[in-house]
Amino acid sequence: MDGGRRPVREDDRRDLARYPWVHEIRARFADVDNLGHINNVAVVAYYEDARAAFNNQLLGLFGTPGSARSGPFHFVVAQSRVDYLAEAHYPANYEVGVAIGWIGRSSVVYFSGLFHEGTCLGLCDTVLVHRVDGSTTPVPPDRRALLEKMAFRAG
């Protein structure tokens, strides 16, 4: 996985079973815009919430007791891209699949997909950069090993 960008088919990205980690989201009424669907900004927050929960559970980034946290480790979002494929509506429960797309020296690309009852409503790619004391630094080997276990299951 080290820096190698494997081509991933969009059809694969639209399959929740290919994501090794799934986070459930319950739409809030406050997420609805005046057009009657979930606002795009709220959708971005769904991806962010899933990514934060993933990082906390896997890497212990928020100091969860018993987590893998063993020293300074900070991810900063460097880039995020969202493709909206279909509208999301209230009330509903959604699932966000999260996987690691690839790992570079100091960055990690997260793949996420928003799903409702098996249908993919959107895709998100987010580049996170590892920084310590204000400088970009390599992803530590112990964290890299944990992230590699959560690789996207390409077809």
DSSP file (Angstrom, degrees, kcal/mol; ACC not computed):
  #  RESIDUE AA STRUCTURE BP1 BP2  ACC     N-H-->O    O-->H-N    N-H-->O    O-->H-N    TCO  KAPPA ALPHA  PHI   PSI    X-CA   Y-CA   Z-CA
    1    1 A M              0   0    0      0, 0.0   102,-1.4     0, 0.0     2,-0.8   0.000 360.0 360.0 360.0 -13.0    0.0    0.0    0.0
    2    2 A D  B     -a  103   0A   0      1,-0.3   102,-0.2   100,-0.1     3,-0.1  -0.347 360.0 -39.7 -63.6  98.2    3.0    2.3    0.5
    3    3 A G  S    S+     0   0    0    100,-5.5     2,-0.5    -2,-0.8    -1,-0.3   0.250 101.6 133.3  73.2 -15.2    2.4    5.2   -1.9
    4    4 A G        -     0   0    0     99,-0.2     2,-1.0     1,-0.1    -1,-0.2  -0.562  45.9-152.7 -75.9 122.0    1.1    2.9   -4.7
    5    5 A R        -     0   0    0     -2,-0.5    97,-0.1    -3,-0.1    -1,-0.1  -0.807  11.6-162.9 -97.1 102.1   -2.1    4.2   -6.2
    6    6 A R        -     0   0    0     -2,-1.0     2,-0.2    95,-0.3    -2,-0.0  -0.625  27.7-108.9 -80.3 138.4   -4.1    1.3   -7.4
    7    7 A P        -     0   0    0      0, 0.0     2,-0.5     0, 0.0    -1,-0.1  -0.508  36.5-162.6 -66.6 134.1   -6.8    2.1   -9.9
    8    8 A V        -     0   0    0     -2,-0.2     2,-0.2   146,-0.1   146,-0.0  -0.979  15.4-127.6-122.3 127.6  -10.2    1.6   -8.2
    9    9 A R     >  -     0   0    0     -2,-0.5     4,-1.7     1,-0.1     3,-0.4  -0.490  12.9-132.6 -73.5 140.4  -13.4    1.3  -10.2
   10   10 A E  H  > S+     0   0    0      1,-0.2     4,-1.2     2,-0.2    -1,-0.1   0.860 107.8  61.1 -61.4 -34.1  -16.2    3.6   -9.2
   11   11 A D  H  4 S+     0   0    0      1,-0.2     3,-0.4     2,-0.2    -1,-0.2   0.895 103.7  50.0 -59.0 -38.7  -18.6    0.6   -9.3
   12   12 A D  H >4 S+     0   0    0     -3,-0.4     3,-1.8     1,-0.2     6,-0.3   0.905 106.1  55.6 -64.1 -40.7  -16.5   -0.9   -6.6
   13   13 A R  H 3< S+     0   0    0     -4,-1.7    -1,-0.2     1,-0.3    -2,-0.2   0.758 100.6  60.3 -63.4 -24.0  -16.6    2.3   -4.6
   14   14 A R  T 3< S+     0   0    0     -4,-1.2     2,-0.6    -3,-0.4    -1,-0.3   0.300  86.5  90.4 -87.3   9.8  -20.4    2.1   -4.7
   15   15 A D    X   -     0   0    0     -3,-1.8     3,-1.9     1,-0.1     4,-0.2  -0.920  61.9-159.8-111.9 109.7  -20.5   -1.2   -2.9
   16   16 A L  G >  S+     0   0    0     -2,-0.6     3,-1.8     1,-0.3    -1,-0.1   0.808  87.8  68.6 -58.5 -31.6  -20.7   -0.9    0.9
   17   17 A A  G 3  S+     0   0    0      1,-0.3    -1,-0.3    80,-0.1    -2,-0.0   0.681  90.3  63.7 -63.6 -16.7  -19.3   -4.5    1.4
   18   18 A R  G <  S+     0   0    0     -3,-1.9   135,-2.4    -6,-0.3    -1,-0.3   0.552  85.3  84.5 -85.5  -7.5  -15.9   -3.3    0.1
   19   19 A Y    <   -     0   0    0     -3,-1.8    80,-0.2    -4,-0.2   133,-0.1  -0.850  68.5-153.5 -95.9 124.8  -15.5   -0.9    3.0
   20   20 A P  S    S+     0   0    0      0, 0.0     2,-0.4     0, 0.0    79,-0.1   0.607  79.1  45.2 -75.4  -9.5  -14.0   -2.6    6.1
   21   21 A W  E     -B   98   0A   0     77,-1.2    77,-3.0   129,-0.1     2,-0.4  -0.999  66.0-168.0-138.5 134.7  -15.6   -0.1    8.6
   22   22 A V  E     -B   97   0A   0     -2,-0.4     2,-0.4    75,-0.2    75,-0.2  -0.980   2.3-165.6-128.8 134.7  -19.1    1.2    8.7
   23   23 A H  E     -B   96   0A   0     73,-2.3    73,-2.8    -2,-0.4     2,-0.3  -0.967  17.4-135.5-119.4 131.1  -20.5    4.1   10.7
   24   24 A E  E     -B   95   0A   0     -2,-0.4     2,-0.4    71,-0.2    71,-0.2  -0.694  19.4-170.3 -90.4 139.1  -24.2    4.7   11.2
   25   25 A I  E     -B   94   0A   0     69,-3.0    69,-3.5    -2,-0.3     2,-0.6  -0.988  12.0-153.1-127.1 133.9  -25.6    8.2   10.9
   26   26 A R  E     -B   93   0A   0     -2,-0.4    67,-0.2    67,-0.2    64,-0.1  -0.945  26.9-124.1-106.2 120.8  -29.1    9.3   11.8
   27   27 A A        -     0   0    0     65,-2.4     2,-0.3    -2,-0.6    65,-0.2  -0.341  23.4-144.3 -62.7 140.7  -30.2   12.4    9.8
   28   28 A R    >   -     0   0    0      1,-0.1     3,-1.7    63,-0.1     4,-0.3  -0.768  19.7-122.1-103.8 152.4  -31.3   15.3   11.9
   29   29 A F  G >  S+     0   0    0     -2,-0.3     3,-1.9     1,-0.3    -1,-0.1   0.868 113.4  64.0 -58.9 -35.0  -34.1   17.7   10.9
   30   30 A A  G 3  S+     0   0    0      1,-0.3    -1,-0.3     8,-0.0    12,-0.1   0.667  91.8  65.6 -63.6 -15.7  -31.6   20.5   11.1
   31   31 A D  G <  S+     0   0    0     -3,-1.7     8,-3.2     7,-0.1     2,-0.3   0.592  81.3 100.0 -80.8 -11.1  -29.7   18.9    8.2
   32   32 A V  B <   -G   38   0B   0     -3,-1.9     6,-0.2    -4,-0.3     2,-0.1  -0.567  59.8-154.3 -82.3 135.8  -32.6   19.5    5.8
   33   33 A D    >   -     0   0    0      4,-2.7     3,-2.0    -2,-0.3    -2,-0.0  -0.410  38.6 -88.7 -98.2-178.4  -32.4   22.5    3.5
   34   34 A N  T 3  S+     0   0    0      1,-0.3    -2,-0.0    -2,-0.1    -1,-0.0   0.552 123.9  64.1 -71.7  -5.3  -35.3   24.5    1.9
   35   35 A L  T 3  S-     0   0    0      2,-0.2    -1,-0.3     0, 0.0     3,-0.1   0.457 116.6-111.3 -92.4  -3.1  -35.4   22.0   -1.1
   36   36 A G  S <  S+     0   0    0     -3,-2.0    54,-0.4     1,-0.3     2,-0.3   0.579  83.0  97.0  88.2   9.9  -36.4   19.2    1.3
   37   37 A H  S    S-     0   0    0     52,-0.1    -4,-2.7    -6,-0.1    -1,-0.3  -0.806  87.5 -75.3-124.4 171.3  -33.2   17.1    1.1
   38   38 A I  B     -G   32   0B   0     50,-3.3    50,-0.3    -2,-0.3    -6,-0.2  -0.481  57.4-114.0 -66.9 126.7  -30.1   16.8    3.3
   39   39 A N     >  -     0   0    0     -8,-3.2     4,-1.9    -2,-0.3     3,-0.4  -0.270  16.6-121.7 -62.4 145.2  -27.9   19.9    2.7
   40   40 A N  H  > S+     0   0    0      1,-0.2     4,-2.1     2,-0.2     5,-0.1   0.841 113.4  55.9 -58.3 -35.5  -24.6   19.2    1.0
   41   41 A V  H  > S+     0   0    0      1,-0.2     4,-1.8     2,-0.2    -1,-0.2   0.891 106.5  50.4 -65.4 -38.3  -22.7   20.8    4.0
   42   42 A A  H  > S+     0   0    0     -3,-0.4     4,-1.8   -11,-0.2    -2,-0.2   0.886 107.2  54.4 -65.5 -38.3  -24.5   18.3    6.3
   43   43 A V  H  X S+     0   0    0     -4,-1.9     4,-1.9     1,-0.2    -2,-0.2   0.917 106.3  51.4 -61.5 -43.0  -23.4   15.4    4.0
   44   44 A V  H  X S+     0   0    0     -4,-2.1     4,-2.3     1,-0.2    -1,-0.2   0.897 107.8  53.3 -59.8 -39.6  -19.8   16.6    4.3
   45   45 A A  H  X S+     0   0    0     -4,-1.8     4,-2.9     2,-0.2    -1,-0.2   0.838 103.3  57.3 -65.1 -32.5  -20.2   16.5    8.1
   46   46 A Y  H  X S+     0   0    0     -4,-1.8     4,-2.3     2,-0.2    -1,-0.2   0.937 108.8  45.8 -61.8 -45.7  -21.5   12.9    7.9
   47   47 A Y  H  X S+     0   0    0     -4,-1.9     4,-2.6     1,-0.2    -2,-0.2   0.921 113.8  49.3 -61.8 -43.3  -18.2   12.0    6.2
   48   48 A E  H  X S+     0   0    0     -4,-2.3     4,-2.6     1,-0.2    -2,-0.2   0.917 110.4  50.0 -63.0 -43.9  -16.2   13.9    8.8
   49   49 A D  H  X S+     0   0    0     -4,-2.9     4,-2.4     1,-0.2    -1,-0.2   0.914 112.5  47.2 -61.5 -43.6  -18.1   12.3   11.7
   50   50 A A  H  X S+     0   0    0     -4,-2.3     4,-2.6     2,-0.2    -2,-0.2   0.917 112.7  49.0 -64.3 -43.4  -17.4    8.8   10.3
   51   51 A R  H  X S+     0   0    0     -4,-2.6     4,-2.7     2,-0.2    -2,-0.2   0.902 112.0  48.9 -63.8 -41.6  -13.8    9.6    9.6
   52   52 A A  H  X S+     0   0    0     -4,-2.6     4,-2.5     2,-0.2    -2,-0.2   0.913 112.4  47.5 -65.4 -42.9  -13.3   10.9   13.2
   53   53 A A  H  X S+     0   0    0     -4,-2.4     4,-2.7     2,-0.2     5,-0.2   0.907 112.6  50.3 -64.4 -41.3  -15.0    7.9   14.7
   54   54 A F  H  X S+     0   0    0     -4,-2.6     4,-2.9     2,-0.2     5,-0.4   0.947 112.6  46.1 -58.9 -50.8  -12.9    5.6   12.6
   55   55 A N  H  X>S+     0   0    0     -4,-2.7     4,-2.4     1,-0.2     6,-0.8   0.886 113.8  49.0 -62.5 -39.4   -9.7    7.4   13.6
   56   56 A N  H  X5S+     0   0    0     -4,-2.5     4,-1.1     4,-0.2    -1,-0.2   0.935 115.7  42.1 -66.7 -45.5  -10.7    7.3   17.2
   57   57 A Q  H  <5S+     0   0    0     -4,-2.7    -2,-0.2    -5,-0.2    -1,-0.2   0.923 126.0  32.8 -68.2 -43.8  -11.6    3.7   17.3
   58   58 A L  H  <5S+     0   0    0     -4,-2.9    -3,-0.2    -5,-0.2    -2,-0.2   0.912 137.0  18.1 -80.2 -44.0   -8.6    2.5   15.2
   59   59 A L  H  <5S-     0   0    0     -4,-2.4    -3,-0.2    -5,-0.4    -2,-0.2   0.538  90.5-127.5-111.0 -10.2   -5.9    5.0   16.3
   60   60 A G    ><< +     0   0    0     -4,-1.1     3,-1.6    -5,-0.8    -4,-0.2   0.890  45.1 162.4  65.7  39.8   -7.2    6.5   19.5
   61   61 A L  T 3  S+     0   0    0     -6,-0.8    -5,-0.1     1,-0.3    12,-0.1   0.673  71.3  48.4 -69.2 -15.4   -6.7   10.0   18.3
   62   62 A F  T 3  S-     0   0    0     -6,-0.1    -1,-0.3   -10,-0.1    -2,-0.1   0.095 121.1 -99.5-113.5  23.5   -9.0   11.4   21.0
   63   63 A G    <   +     0   0    0     -3,-1.6    -2,-0.1     1,-0.2     3,-0.1   0.791  53.1 179.1  71.5  30.5   -7.5    9.6   23.9
   64   64 A T    >   -     0   0    0     -8,-0.2     3,-1.9     1,-0.1     5,-0.2  -0.465  40.8-101.1 -63.2 130.4  -10.0    6.8   24.3
   65   65 A P  T 3  S+     0   0    0      0, 0.0    -1,-0.1     0, 0.0     3,-0.1  -0.279 108.4  18.0 -54.3 134.9   -8.9    4.5   27.2
   66   66 A G  T 3  S+     0   0    0      1,-0.2    -2,-0.1     3,-0.1    -6,-0.0   0.576  96.7 140.4  80.3  10.1   -7.2    1.4   25.8
   67   67 A S    <   -     0   0    0     -3,-1.9    -1,-0.2    -7,-0.1    -7,-0.1  -0.190  68.3-105.1 -81.2 176.4   -6.6    3.0   22.4
   68   68 A A  S    S+     0   0    0    -10,-0.2     2,-0.2   -11,-0.2    -8,-0.2   0.414  73.3 132.3 -80.4   1.9   -3.5    2.7   20.3
   69   69 A R        +     0   0    0     -5,-0.2    -3,-0.1     1,-0.1    -9,-0.1  -0.366  15.8 153.8 -63.2 123.1   -2.3    6.2   21.2
   70   70 A S        -     0   0    0      1,-0.3    -1,-0.1    -2,-0.2   -10,-0.0   0.131  62.1 -25.5-138.1  20.4    1.4    6.0   22.1
   71   71 A G  S    S-     0   0    0      2,-0.1    -1,-0.3     0, 0.0     2,-0.1  -0.944 100.5 -18.7 156.7-175.2    2.7    9.5   21.4
   72   72 A P        +     0   0    0      0, 0.0     2,-0.3     0, 0.0    60,-0.0  -0.345  62.1 155.1 -61.0 127.0    2.2   12.5   19.2
   73   73 A F        +     0   0    0     -2,-0.1     2,-0.4   -12,-0.1    59,-0.1  -0.838   9.3 168.8-155.8 113.6    0.1   11.7   16.2
   74   74 A H        -     0   0    0     57,-0.4    57,-2.8    -2,-0.3     2,-0.4  -0.989  16.9-159.4-136.2 127.0   -2.0   14.4   14.4
   75   75 A F  E     -C  130   0A   0     -2,-0.4     2,-0.4    55,-0.2    55,-0.2  -0.860   8.0-167.5-101.2 139.4   -3.8   14.2   11.1
   76   76 A V  E     -C  129   0A   0     53,-2.2    53,-2.9    -2,-0.4     2,-0.5  -0.993  26.9-117.8-124.2 133.1   -4.7   17.4    9.3
   77   77 A V  E     +C  128   0A   0     -2,-0.4    51,-0.2    51,-0.2     3,-0.1  -0.580  35.5 171.2 -71.2 122.3   -7.1   17.5    6.3
   78   78 A A  E     +     0   0A   0     49,-3.0     2,-0.3    -2,-0.5    -1,-0.2   0.716  65.5   1.8-101.0 -30.0   -5.2   18.7    3.3
   79   79 A Q  E     -C  127   0A   0     48,-1.4    48,-2.8     2,-0.0    -1,-0.4  -0.983  57.2-173.9-159.1 144.9   -7.8   18.0    0.6
   80   80 A S  E     -C  126   0A   0     -2,-0.3     2,-0.4    46,-0.2    46,-0.2  -0.990   2.0-172.5-145.1 136.4  -11.3   16.6    0.4
   81   81 A R  E     -C  125   0A   0     44,-2.7    44,-2.4    -2,-0.3     2,-0.4  -0.996   4.5-167.8-130.7 132.4  -13.4   15.8   -2.7
   82   82 A V  E     -C  124   0A   0     -2,-0.4     2,-0.6    42,-0.2    42,-0.2  -0.976   6.6-163.3-122.6 131.5  -17.1   14.9   -2.6
   83   83 A D  E     -C  123   0A   0     40,-3.1    40,-2.2    -2,-0.4     2,-0.6  -0.966  12.7-151.0-111.2 117.7  -19.1   13.4   -5.4
   84   84 A Y  E     +C  122   0A   0     -2,-0.6    38,-0.2    38,-0.2     3,-0.1  -0.800  22.3 169.5 -90.5 118.0  -22.9   13.7   -4.9
   85   85 A L        -     0   0    0     36,-2.6     2,-0.3    -2,-0.6    37,-0.2   0.727  63.3  -3.0-102.6 -27.5  -24.6   10.8   -6.7
   86   86 A A  S    S-     0   0    0     35,-2.0    -1,-0.3     0, 0.0     2,-0.1  -0.975  81.2 -87.3-159.4 161.3  -28.2   11.1   -5.4
   87   87 A E        -     0   0    0     -2,-0.3     2,-0.4    -3,-0.1    35,-0.0  -0.427  30.7-146.1 -75.8 148.4  -30.2   13.1   -2.8
   88   88 A A        -     0   0    0    -50,-0.3   -50,-3.3    -2,-0.1     2,-0.3  -0.901  19.9-161.5-110.2 145.3  -30.4   12.1    0.8
   89   89 A H        -     0   0    0     -2,-0.4   -62,-0.2   -52,-0.3   -52,-0.1  -0.844  16.0 -86.4-129.3 161.6  -33.7   12.8    2.7
   90   90 A Y  S    S+     0   0    0    -54,-0.4     2,-0.1    -2,-0.3   -62,-0.1  -0.873  97.1  37.7-108.2 144.7  -35.0   13.2    6.2
   91   91 A P  S    S+     0   0    0      0, 0.0     2,-0.3     0, 0.0    -1,-0.2   0.625  91.8 107.1 -83.4 147.2  -36.0   11.2    8.2
   92   92 A A        -     0   0    0    -65,-0.2   -65,-2.4    -2,-0.1     2,-0.4  -0.960  58.8-121.0-172.2 159.3  -33.6    8.3    7.5
   93   93 A N  E     -B   26   0A   0     -2,-0.3     2,-0.3   -67,-0.2    24,-0.3  -0.904  32.3-168.3-107.3 141.7  -30.7    6.4    8.8
   94   94 A Y  E     -B   25   0A   0    -69,-3.5   -69,-3.0    -2,-0.4     2,-0.4  -0.852  13.7-141.9-126.9 160.7  -27.5    6.3    6.7
   95   95 A E  E     -BD  24 115A   0     20,-2.5    20,-3.3    -2,-0.3     2,-0.6  -0.982   6.5-157.7-123.1 138.1  -24.3    4.3    6.7
   96   96 A V  E     -BD  23 114A   0    -73,-2.8   -73,-2.3    -2,-0.4     2,-0.3  -0.963  10.9-151.9-114.9 115.2  -20.9    5.7    5.8
   97   97 A G  E     -BD  22 113A   0     16,-2.4    16,-1.7    -2,-0.6     2,-0.4  -0.690  13.7-164.7 -82.7 137.8  -18.3    3.1    4.7
   98   98 A V  E     +BD  21 112A   0    -77,-3.0   -77,-1.2    -2,-0.3     2,-0.3  -0.981  16.8 154.5-127.8 137.0  -14.7    4.1    5.5
   99   99 A A  E     - D   0 111A   0     12,-2.4    12,-3.0    -2,-0.4     2,-0.6  -0.971  44.5-104.4-151.4 162.3  -11.5    2.5    4.1
  100  100 A I  E     -eD 151 110A   0     50,-2.5    52,-2.4    -2,-0.3    10,-0.2  -0.837  25.3-171.5 -92.2 122.8   -8.0    3.5    3.4
  101  101 A G  E     -     0   0A   0      8,-3.3   -95,-0.3    -2,-0.6     2,-0.3   0.940  65.5 -32.8 -78.0 -51.6   -7.3    4.1   -0.3
  102  102 A W  E     - D   0 109A   0      7,-1.0     7,-2.9   -97,-0.1     2,-0.5  -0.975  51.8-131.2-164.0 162.2   -3.6    4.4    0.0
  103  103 A I  E     -aD   2 108A   0   -102,-1.4  -100,-5.5    -2,-0.3     5,-0.2  -0.979  20.4-174.1-123.4 127.2   -0.8    5.5    2.3
  104  104 A G        -     0   0    0      3,-3.2    35,-0.2    -2,-0.5  -101,-0.1  -0.193  49.4 -78.5 -98.1-163.2    2.1    7.7    1.3
  105  105 A R  S    S-     0   0    0      1,-0.2    34,-2.5    33,-0.1     3,-0.0   0.946 124.0  -0.8 -65.4 -48.9    5.1    8.7    3.3
  106  106 A S  S    S+     0   0    0     32,-0.3    24,-3.2    30,-0.0     2,-0.3   0.277 125.1  67.0-126.6   8.5    3.3   11.3    5.4
  107  107 A S  E     - F   0 129A   0     22,-0.2    -3,-3.2    32,-0.1     2,-0.4  -0.918  54.4-158.9-133.4 158.6   -0.2   11.2    4.0
  108  108 A V  E     -DF 103 128A   0     20,-2.6    20,-3.0    -2,-0.3     2,-0.6  -1.000  11.9-144.7-136.2 134.9   -3.2    8.9    3.9
  109  109 A V  E     -DF 102 127A   0     -7,-2.9    -8,-3.3    -2,-0.4    -7,-1.0  -0.903  15.9-157.1-102.8 122.4   -6.1    8.9    1.5
  110  110 A Y  E     -DF 100 126A   0     16,-3.1    16,-2.1    -2,-0.6     2,-0.4  -0.824   1.3-153.9 -97.4 134.2   -9.4    7.9    3.0
  111  111 A F  E     +DF  99 125A   0    -12,-3.0   -12,-2.4    -2,-0.4     2,-0.3  -0.906  19.6 175.8-101.4 135.7  -12.2    6.5    0.8
  112  112 A S  E     -DF  98 124A   0     12,-2.2    12,-2.6    -2,-0.4     2,-0.4  -0.985  12.4-168.3-137.6 150.5  -15.7    7.0    2.1
  113  113 A G  E     -DF  97 123A   0    -16,-1.7   -16,-2.4    -2,-0.3     2,-0.5  -0.999  16.1-139.8-138.2 138.8  -19.2    6.3    0.7
  114  114 A L  E     -DF  96 122A   0      8,-2.3     7,-3.4    -2,-0.4     8,-1.1  -0.864  29.0-176.0 -99.0 127.4  -22.6    7.4    1.9
  115  115 A F  E     -DF  95 120A   0    -20,-3.3   -20,-2.5    -2,-0.5     2,-0.4  -0.931  21.0-171.3-129.2 147.0  -25.3    4.7    1.7
  116  116 A H  E >  S- F   0 119A   0      3,-2.3     3,-2.1    -2,-0.3   -22,-0.1  -0.953  82.1 -22.7-136.3 117.1  -29.0    4.3    2.3
  117  117 A E  T 3  S-     0   0    0     -2,-0.4     3,-0.1     1,-0.3   -23,-0.1   0.872 128.9 -48.5  50.2  42.8  -30.6    0.9    2.2
  118  118 A G  T 3  S+     0   0    0      1,-0.2     2,-0.5   -23,-0.0    -1,-0.3   0.288 112.9 117.6  86.5  -9.6  -27.7   -0.4    0.0
  119  119 A T  E <   - F   0 116A   0     -3,-2.1    -3,-2.3  -104,-0.1     2,-0.5  -0.784  64.0-129.5 -94.7 131.8  -27.7    2.5   -2.5
  120  120 A C  E     + F   0 115A   0     -2,-0.5    -5,-0.2  -106,-0.3     3,-0.1  -0.685  26.8 176.4 -81.5 123.2  -24.7    4.7   -2.7
  121  121 A L  E     -     0   0A   0     -7,-3.4   -36,-2.6    -2,-0.5   -35,-2.0   0.604  62.6 -10.4-100.3 -16.8  -25.6    8.3   -2.5
  122  122 A G  E     -CF  84 114A   0     -8,-1.1    -8,-2.3   -38,-0.2     2,-0.3  -0.977  52.9-135.6-175.3 161.8  -22.1    9.8   -2.6
  123  123 A L  E     -CF  83 113A   0    -40,-2.2   -40,-3.1    -2,-0.3     2,-0.4  -0.959  15.0-167.6-129.4 147.3  -18.4    9.3   -2.5
  124  124 A C  E     -CF  82 112A   0    -12,-2.6   -12,-2.2    -2,-0.3     2,-0.5  -0.996   6.6-168.1-138.8 131.5  -15.7   11.2   -0.6
  125  125 A D  E     -CF  81 111A   0    -44,-2.4   -44,-2.7    -2,-0.4     2,-0.4  -0.984  14.2-176.2-115.9 127.3  -11.9   11.1   -0.9
  126  126 A T  E     -CF  80 110A   0    -16,-2.1   -16,-3.1    -2,-0.5     2,-0.6  -0.988  16.5-150.4-129.8 129.1  -10.0   12.9    1.8
  127  127 A V  E     -CF  79 109A   0    -48,-2.8   -49,-3.0    -2,-0.4   -48,-1.4  -0.871  15.8-169.1 -97.5 122.0   -6.2   13.3    2.1
  128  128 A L  E     -CF  77 108A   0    -20,-3.0   -20,-2.6    -2,-0.6     2,-0.4  -0.927   6.3-153.5-111.3 136.3   -4.9   13.5    5.6
  129  129 A V  E     -CF  76 107A   0    -53,-2.9   -53,-2.2    -2,-0.4     2,-0.5  -0.903  15.1-127.7-111.7 136.5   -1.4   14.6    6.4
  130  130 A H  E     +C   75   0A   0    -24,-3.2     7,-2.3    -2,-0.4     2,-0.4  -0.722  34.7 176.2 -84.6 123.1    0.5   13.6    9.5
  131  131 A R  E     -H  136   0C   0    -57,-2.8   -57,-0.4    -2,-0.5     2,-0.4  -0.988  14.4-177.3-131.6 138.6    2.0   16.6   11.3
  132  132 A V  E >  S-H  135   0C   0      3,-2.5     3,-1.7    -2,-0.4    -2,-0.0  -0.998  76.5  -7.8-133.4 130.2    3.9   16.8   14.6
  133  133 A D  T 3  S-     0   0    0     -2,-0.4    -1,-0.1     1,-0.3     3,-0.1   0.855 130.9 -53.4  52.7  39.5    5.0   20.1   16.1
  134  134 A G  T 3  S+     0   0    0      1,-0.2     2,-0.4    -3,-0.0    -1,-0.3   0.495 117.4 103.3  81.0   3.5    4.0   22.0   12.9
  135  135 A S  E <  S-H  132   0C   0     -3,-1.7    -3,-2.5     0, 0.0     2,-0.3  -0.933  75.6-113.0-122.7 144.3    5.9   19.9   10.5
  136  136 A T  E     +H  131   0C   0     -2,-0.4    -5,-0.2    -5,-0.2   -29,-0.1  -0.571  45.1 177.0 -69.7 130.8    4.9   17.1    8.1
  137  137 A T        -     0   0    0     -7,-2.3    -7,-0.3    -2,-0.3     0, 0.0  -0.933  34.3 -83.8-136.2 157.7    6.4   13.8    9.3
  138  138 A P        -     0   0    0      0, 0.0   -32,-0.3     0, 0.0   -33,-0.1  -0.241  50.1-101.3 -59.9 148.0    6.2   10.2    8.2
  139  139 A V        -     0   0    0    -34,-2.5   -32,-0.1   -35,-0.2     5,-0.1  -0.584  48.7-109.0 -66.7 124.9    3.3    8.1    9.4
  140  140 A P     >  -     0   0    0      0, 0.0     4,-2.8     0, 0.0     3,-0.4  -0.248  22.3-118.6 -59.7 145.3    4.7    6.0   12.2
  141  141 A P  H  > S+     0   0    0      0, 0.0     4,-2.3     0, 0.0     5,-0.2   0.844 112.0  52.9 -55.5 -38.5    5.1    2.3   11.5
  142  142 A D  H  > S+     0   0    0      2,-0.2     4,-1.4     1,-0.2     5,-0.1   0.904 113.9  42.3 -66.7 -39.1    2.7    1.2   14.2
  143  143 A R  H  > S+     0   0    0     -3,-0.4     4,-2.6     2,-0.2    -1,-0.2   0.881 111.9  55.2 -72.5 -38.5   -0.1    3.5   12.9
  144  144 A R  H  X S+     0   0    0     -4,-2.8     4,-2.7     1,-0.2    -2,-0.2   0.922 106.2  52.0 -57.8 -44.7    0.7    2.6    9.3
  145  145 A A  H  X S+     0   0    0     -4,-2.3     4,-1.1     1,-0.2    -1,-0.2   0.898 110.5  47.8 -61.0 -41.4    0.3   -1.1   10.1
  146  146 A L  H  < S+     0   0    0     -4,-1.4     3,-0.4     1,-0.2     4,-0.4   0.923 113.3  47.7 -64.7 -44.1   -3.1   -0.4   11.7
  147  147 A L  H >< S+     0   0    0     -4,-2.6     3,-1.9     1,-0.2   -47,-0.2   0.888 104.9  59.3 -65.0 -39.9   -4.2    1.7    8.7
  148  148 A E  H >< S+     0   0    0     -4,-2.7     3,-1.3     1,-0.3    -1,-0.2   0.819  97.0  61.7 -60.4 -30.5   -3.1   -1.0    6.2
  149  149 A K  T 3< S+     0   0    0     -4,-1.1    -1,-0.3    -3,-0.4    -2,-0.2   0.672 100.7  55.5 -68.2 -15.7   -5.5   -3.5    7.8
  150  150 A M  T <  S+     0   0    0     -3,-1.9   -50,-2.5    -4,-0.4    -1,-0.3   0.000  79.2 147.8-106.9  27.8   -8.3   -1.2    6.8
  151  151 A A  B <   -e  100   0A   0     -3,-1.3   -50,-0.2   -52,-0.2     2,-0.1  -0.268  58.3 -95.6 -64.1 147.9   -7.5   -1.0    3.1
  152  152 A F        -     0   0    0    -52,-2.4     2,-1.5     1,-0.1  -133,-0.2  -0.405  34.5-125.5 -61.6 137.5  -10.3   -0.7    0.6
  153  153 A R        -     0   0    0   -135,-2.4    -1,-0.1    -2,-0.1  -134,-0.0  -0.635  34.3-168.1 -90.7  80.6  -11.4   -4.1   -0.8
  154  154 A A              0   0    0     -2,-1.5  -146,-0.1     1,-0.1    -3,-0.0  -0.310 360.0 360.0 -70.2 153.3  -11.0   -3.5   -4.5
  155  155 A G              0   0    0   -146,-0.1    -1,-0.1    -2,-0.0  -147,-0.1   0.447 360.0 360.0 -84.9 360.0  -12.4   -6.0   -7.0
